[in-house]
Amino acid sequence: MNFPAELSYTQDHEWIRIEDDGTAVVGITDFAQHELGDIVFIDVTTVGESLGKGDVFGSVEAVKTVNDLFLPIEGEVLAINTEIEKSPELVNSDPYGRGWLIRMKPADASQVDGLLTAEAYKELVGA
């Protein structure tokens, strides 16, 4: 399993990366996609909304389950990855690359400091 060190992680199995332009990219972890199995649909209906840390921004549907997606930090959901709307299996095959879920504008990017490092997340999931 892959745990990129440059990302921050949540206990709910989302990852976040702050970009050079100040926006952030959010997705689910390799561990999460592995546990879910074949992902068939991503539902994000919160584009344009400002949400708090831990608020539900959408859901991910796998063959046998549906799980909520939680915002890692406070901010505005700017866009969904249009590639995953057409090909949700990208979340399984490339969760940290082409399978990202949303782009957001953080209210306070320093909130990522309170998230898990790759090492702490590995410990959490027992990897």
C-alpha positions in Angstrom: 0.0 0.0 0.0 1.1 3.5 -0.8 1.3 6.4 1.8 2.9 9.5 0.1 4.8 11.5 2.7 3.9 14.9 1.2 0.2 14.4 1.9 -1.8 14.9 5.2 -4.3 12.3 6.2 -7.5 12.0 8.3 -8.8 9.3 10.5 -11.7 9.0 8.1 -9.2 7.9 5.3 -9.2 11.1 3.2 -5.9 12.8 2.1 -5.2 16.4 1.3 -2.5 18.3 -0.5 -2.1 22.1 -0.4 -1.1 23.3 -3.9 1.2 26.2 -4.7 -1.8 28.4 -5.6 -3.3 28.0 -2.1 -6.0 25.6 -3.2 -6.2 22.1 -1.9 -6.8 18.7 -3.5 -8.7 16.0 -1.6 -9.1 12.3 -2.2 -9.4 9.0 -0.4 -6.4 6.9 0.6 -5.1 3.8 -1.0 -6.1 1.9 2.1 -9.7 3.2 1.8 -10.1 2.4 -1.8 -8.7 -1.1 -1.1 -11.2 -1.6 1.7 -14.1 -0.4 -0.3 -13.4 -2.5 -3.4 -14.5 -1.6 -6.9 -15.8 2.0 -6.8 -18.7 2.6 -9.2 -19.9 6.1 -8.4 -18.7 9.3 -6.7 -21.4 11.7 -5.6 -20.4 15.3 -4.7 -23.2 17.8 -4.5 -21.4 20.4 -2.4 -19.5 22.4 -5.1 -19.7 26.1 -4.3 -20.5 25.4 -0.6 -18.4 26.4 2.4 -18.1 23.5 4.8 -16.5 22.9 8.2 -13.8 20.4 9.0 -15.4 16.9 9.2 -18.5 17.9 7.3 -19.8 15.5 4.6 -18.9 16.7 1.1 -20.2 13.7 -0.8 -20.2 10.0 -0.9 -18.4 7.1 -2.6 -20.3 4.1 -3.8 -18.6 0.7 -4.2 -20.2 -2.5 -5.4 -21.5 -3.4 -1.9 -21.4 -0.2 0.2 -21.8 3.5 0.2 -19.6 5.7 2.4 -19.7 9.4 3.3 -16.7 11.6 2.4 -15.6 14.1 5.0 -13.8 17.4 4.4 -10.3 17.3 6.1 -10.2 21.0 6.8 -12.7 23.9 6.7 -13.2 25.6 3.3 -15.1 25.9 0.1 -15.6 23.1 -2.3 -14.5 24.5 -5.7 -14.8 21.6 -8.1 -15.1 17.9 -8.5 -12.7 15.9 -10.6 -14.7 15.5 -13.9 -12.5 12.4 -14.8 -13.9 10.4 -11.9 -17.5 11.3 -12.9 -16.9 9.4 -16.1 -14.4 6.8 -14.7 -14.9 6.3 -11.0 -12.5 3.3 -11.1 -9.6 5.9 -11.3 -10.0 6.2 -7.5 -9.1 2.5 -7.3 -6.2 2.5 -9.8 -4.7 5.9 -9.0 -6.1 7.3 -5.7 -3.3 9.9 -5.2 -3.1 11.0 -8.9 -5.9 10.9 -11.5 -8.3 9.6 -8.9 -8.5 12.7 -6.7 -12.0 13.8 -5.7 -12.3 17.6 -5.2 -10.4 20.8 -5.3 -11.2 23.2 -2.4 -10.2 26.7 -1.1 -9.1 26.3 2.5 -10.4 28.8 5.0 -7.1 28.3 6.9 -4.5 26.1 5.3 -2.7 25.7 8.6 -5.4 23.4 9.7 -3.6 20.6 7.9 -1.0 20.8 10.7 -3.6 19.0 12.9 -3.9 16.1 10.5 -2.0 12.8 10.4 1.4 12.4 8.8 1.9 9.4 6.5 3.7 7.6 9.3 0.8 8.3 11.8 -1.7 7.2 9.2 0.2 4.0 8.5 0.1 3.2 12.3 -3.7 4.0 12.4 -4.4 1.4 9.6 -1.9 -1.1 10.9 0.3 -1.0 7.8 
